Amino acid sequence: MKPMSRWREITTIEEWNQVKEQSAERPVLLLKHSTRCPVSSNALREFEDYIEAHPEAKMDYVLVKVIESRPVSNRIAEDLGVQHASPQIFLIKDQAPYWNASHWAITTEHIRAVAD
């Protein structure tokens, strides 16, 4: 049985604004996930595998479901100035995108290369 996830889901623009503001103090690894897409399911596994291997990481882990929380997903794209894709992952530092990737480029190896 897998341990309880260490990421938190955000569903409101207010929560996104808090995450963005907090990234000035602590980096955020954020995954935009589609619950209807097999590629996104794979990206979620890669995201969770990275988190499981890095329980003491000095960053916050956040998930946004793009279908269920479309306004939040759209605001993230607008605020970060990065065209929406799904799945899509961001490392956010100082309220700006430090790195992002989408689709099959979301792997534990890519995340580790940027976040470690």
Salt bridges, closest charged atoms under 4 A:
GLU9 OE1 - LYS65 NZ 3.64
GLU48 OE1 - LYS2 NZ 3.78
ASP49 OD1 - LYS2 NZ 3.95
ASP60 OD1 - ARG26 NE 2.77
ASP79 OD2 - LYS20 NZ 3.27
ASP116 OD2 - HIS54 NE2 3.14
